[in-house]
Amino acid sequence: MNGQTKKQQEVIAERLVDLPANKVWQILGEDYGAIANSHPAIVSSKYTSGSLAGEEGAERLCYFNKKGSQMFHEKITEWNPEDMSFTQIIVDHKKFPIDKHNTIVTYSVEDLGPDRAKIKAHLKFRTKPAFMGSMAKGKFKAMLEDYFLAIEHHIKTGENVTVDNFKSIKKLYKS
């Protein structure tokens, strides 16, 4: 069965930031493989194929622990730099209850004027087993919201955001 025939959960996460949209896009999209610098749950990341910069076909591995036993292998399937958006799929994963054939996310940055932007993710997913979908929904939304806050902090300070420092960073920002 393809991804269009099974029921998917949906999550939409957004964050307004007082930053130029092009700077947000640079971190979110153009520096695709370096997600570990600005994602509080990802311990390390690397490109696996495609360009070093974000573009259609670029792939990355995202590790959620130092052992590498929890990971996502992601691939950009649509790249729209003029709209500051891209869509990616999960190629493979380890130790996540995700149905990789039924999971897709679109990230975008909306320019709201000088030094103002909206970061957005629209995630459609299915879990294995499927009954875990409603439980995973809140966790995925929180993870995306934390990622967007971390992007904001990374751009404003240049500091890499990690599992170890995110709790103290989060206290600095009011959502």
N, C-alpha and C positions, 0 to 999 in steps of 0.2 A: 504494500500500500504506500502511496505517496503522502507527503505532508498535508495535502489538501483534503484528505478524506477522514482524518482523525481529529477529534475535538482537541483544541489547544486552549491552554490558559493564556491570559494576556495581562501584561504589566506595562504601565506607562509611568516613567519617572522623569521629573523635570527639576531644573534648578536655575533660578535667575542669578546672574553674577555681574558684578560691576567690573567687567573686563572687556576689552575689544574682542569681538567675535573671531577675528583672524588669529588671535593668540590662543583662544580656546580650541579652535579648529586645528591649529598646529599640534597641540598636545593630543587631542582626541583622535584625530584622523591621520595627519601627516606623519606623526612619529609613532605609528601603529605598533611596532614591535617593542617599543620601550614602555609599555603600559605599566610595568613594575615600578617605574619612577613615580607614578601618580595614582596607583590603585592600592588601597590599604590592605586588601586581602591577598594580593599576588606577591609572592616572595621573589620570584624571578620570571623573566620572559625572554623569548628570543624569536627571531624570524626563522622560518623553516624553508620558505620558498617565495618566489616572487621578488618584488622590489624591497629595498631597505626602507623605503617610504611607503605610506599607505597608498594602495592602488588596487584595482580589480585583480584578483588572483593572489594577492599577498596573503601569506599565512604566518601565524605565530603560535607558539606554545606558551601557555600561562600556567605556572606552577603555584599551587596554593600551600605547599609545604616544602621544606628543604630536602626531603627524601625524594621528591618528585612523584610520590604515589597518588597525589590528587592533582589533576591537570585538565585543562581544556586545550584542544587543538582547534583553532579558529581560522576561518578563511573569508576574505572579503569577496562577495559575489556581485555587488553593485557599488560603484565608486562615482560620486557626484560632487567633485570639489567646488563647482560653481554654486551649488546649493548647500555646501558644507554638510554633506550627509553620506553615509555609507551603510550597507547592509552586509551582515556576516552570518555564516552558519557555523555549527559545531561539526567539525570533521571527525573528531574522536574525543574521548574523555576517559578519565580514570576516577573511580570512586565518587561519581555524582549520579543521582537518580534521574538522568536526563535521557530522553529519546532523541538521539542526535538527528534522526531523519525528520523530526517534527519540531525543531527548535531553530528560530531565526530572530535576529534583533537588528533594528535599524537605529543608528545613532545620528543625531543632527545637532547643528548649532544654528540658532537664529540670531541674526544681527538686529538688535533693537536700538541702534544708534550708537553714538560715541560712548565707549566704555560701558556698554550694557549688552548682555547676550543671554539667551536661554539655551541651556544644554538639555537635550531630550533623548530618551531611549524608549523604543516601543518593542517590547519583547513578547514573542509568541512562543510557547513551549509546551511540551508534553513530557510528563515524567514516566519512568519505568520503575515500579508499577504506577499505573495511571492515577490511582487513588491518592498518591502523594502530592498531586498537583496543587491542591488548595493549600496544603501546608507549606509548600515551596514558594508559593506566590509572594507571601510577605517577606520571606528571606531574600528573594531575588530583588524585590523593590528596595529593601533596605540596603542591599549590597550596591545597587545602582546609585542610590542617593548618596551613600558614603563615597563612592567613586567620584561623583560630580563635585562634592565638597572637597575631596582630595585634589582634584584637578585645579579648583579655584586656589587652594592653598599653595600648590606647587607653582602655579604661574605667579602668584603674588610674592612668594618668598624665594623661589628657586630650590626650596628644600624638597628632597625626595620624601614621599609619604610611604611609611612601612607599617607592618602589623604592630611593631613595637612602639612607634610614636603616634599612631593615629588617635588613640584615646585622648591624649593631651591636646592634639591638634583640633579634634572635634569640639572640645570645650571652648575653643576660641571663637567658634562660629555659632550663630543662632540661625536656625533654618527658617 
